[in-house]
Amino acid sequence: MVQKKAAKNKFRAVEETENNKVVSMQGAQFSSQVVLAEPRVYAEAQELADYLKEYKTLVVNLQRISHDQAIRIVDFLSGTVYALGGDIQRIGNNIFLCTPENVDVDGSISEMLEEQDFM
């Protein structure tokens, strides 16, 4: 009889057997989180980066911050997502979607607007 023990993994559930074979368990449920953020000062950029490090998706609204600080935050988050293998996309005026490496985004806002003759 082979004894099995569960191994924890952030991205997928795996099952490990006594002889070290790892089998992926399809259909496992995982909790993902989207964080809505509206920073008011550049100092909040590090907290936003921490969410990405925890594999949380960010929607960042920069409409209520000065233009100079907004640019600095986008630069900081761009470096963060690059280092983590994620992605950053502009999804509106001063609104950005930042995703960690475990999130795939299908399509883009500009493509959707063109297809629907919106605006």
C-alpha positions as CSV (number, residue, x, y, z in Angstrom):
1,M,0.0,0.0,0.0
2,V,1.3,3.4,-1.0
3,Q,0.8,6.2,1.6
4,K,-0.1,9.6,0.2
5,K,0.3,13.0,1.7
6,A,-0.8,16.3,0.3
7,A,1.8,18.9,-0.6
8,K,0.8,22.6,-0.6
9,N,1.5,24.8,-3.6
10,K,0.3,28.3,-4.3
11,F,-0.4,27.5,-7.9
12,R,-1.9,24.0,-8.1
13,A,-2.7,21.2,-5.8
14,V,-0.3,18.2,-6.0
15,E,-0.3,14.8,-4.4
16,E,3.0,13.3,-3.3
17,T,3.4,9.6,-2.9
18,E,5.9,7.6,-0.9
19,N,8.1,7.0,-3.9
20,N,8.2,10.8,-4.7
21,K,6.0,10.8,-7.8
22,V,4.0,14.0,-8.1
23,V,0.6,13.9,-9.7
24,S,-1.4,17.1,-10.5
25,M,-4.9,17.1,-9.2
26,Q,-7.1,18.8,-11.9
27,G,-10.1,20.8,-10.8
28,A,-8.7,21.9,-7.5
29,Q,-10.3,25.1,-6.2
30,F,-8.1,28.1,-5.5
31,S,-8.9,31.5,-4.1
32,S,-7.7,34.4,-6.1
33,Q,-8.1,38.0,-5.1
34,V,-8.4,41.3,-6.9
35,V,-7.3,44.4,-5.0
36,L,-8.8,47.8,-6.0
37,A,-6.4,50.6,-5.1
38,E,-6.5,54.4,-5.3
39,P,-3.1,55.6,-3.9
40,R,-2.9,59.2,-2.8
41,V,0.9,59.4,-2.4
42,Y,3.9,57.7,-4.0
43,A,4.8,56.1,-0.6
44,E,1.9,53.7,-1.1
45,A,3.6,52.0,-4.1
46,Q,5.5,49.6,-1.9
47,E,2.2,48.3,-0.4
48,L,0.8,47.8,-3.9
49,A,4.0,45.8,-4.9
50,D,3.5,43.7,-1.8
51,Y,0.0,42.6,-3.1
52,L,1.6,41.5,-6.3
53,K,4.2,39.5,-4.4
54,E,1.3,37.7,-2.7
55,Y,-0.1,36.8,-6.2
56,K,-3.0,39.2,-6.0
57,T,-4.2,41.1,-9.0
58,L,-4.3,44.9,-8.8
59,V,-6.6,47.5,-10.4
60,V,-4.9,50.8,-9.7
61,N,-6.8,54.1,-10.1
62,L,-4.3,57.0,-10.4
63,Q,-6.9,59.7,-11.1
64,R,-6.6,61.4,-7.7
65,I,-2.8,61.8,-7.5
66,S,-0.5,64.3,-9.1
67,H,0.7,63.5,-12.6
68,D,4.4,63.3,-11.5
69,Q,3.6,60.9,-8.6
70,A,1.4,58.8,-10.9
71,I,4.3,58.3,-13.4
72,R,6.6,57.3,-10.5
73,I,4.0,54.7,-9.3
74,V,3.6,53.3,-12.8
75,D,7.3,53.0,-13.2
76,F,7.7,51.3,-9.8
77,L,4.8,48.8,-10.5
78,S,6.3,48.2,-14.0
79,G,9.6,47.2,-12.5
80,T,7.8,45.0,-9.9
81,V,5.7,43.1,-12.4
82,Y,8.7,42.6,-14.6
83,A,10.7,41.2,-11.7
84,L,7.8,38.9,-10.7
85,G,7.1,37.8,-14.3
86,G,3.7,39.5,-14.3
87,D,2.1,42.1,-16.6
88,I,0.8,45.7,-16.4
89,Q,-1.8,47.1,-18.8
90,R,-3.5,50.4,-19.1
91,I,-7.3,49.8,-19.0
92,G,-8.6,53.4,-18.8
93,N,-7.5,57.0,-18.2
94,N,-5.0,56.7,-15.4
95,I,-6.3,53.2,-14.5
96,F,-3.9,50.2,-14.7
97,L,-4.3,46.4,-14.3
98,C,-1.3,44.7,-12.7
99,T,-1.2,41.0,-12.7
100,P,1.2,38.5,-11.2
101,E,2.7,35.6,-13.2
102,N,-0.2,33.2,-12.4
103,V,-2.8,35.4,-14.0
104,D,-3.5,35.5,-17.8
105,V,-5.4,38.4,-19.3
106,D,-7.2,37.7,-22.5
107,G,-7.7,40.6,-24.8
108,S,-7.3,44.3,-24.1
109,I,-9.6,47.2,-23.6
110,S,-8.6,49.0,-26.8
111,E,-9.3,45.9,-28.9
112,M,-12.7,45.5,-27.2
113,L,-13.6,49.1,-27.8
114,E,-12.7,48.9,-31.5
115,E,-14.7,45.7,-32.0
116,Q,-17.8,47.2,-30.5
117,D,-17.5,50.6,-32.2
118,F,-17.5,52.1,-28.8
119,M,-16.6,55.8,-28.6
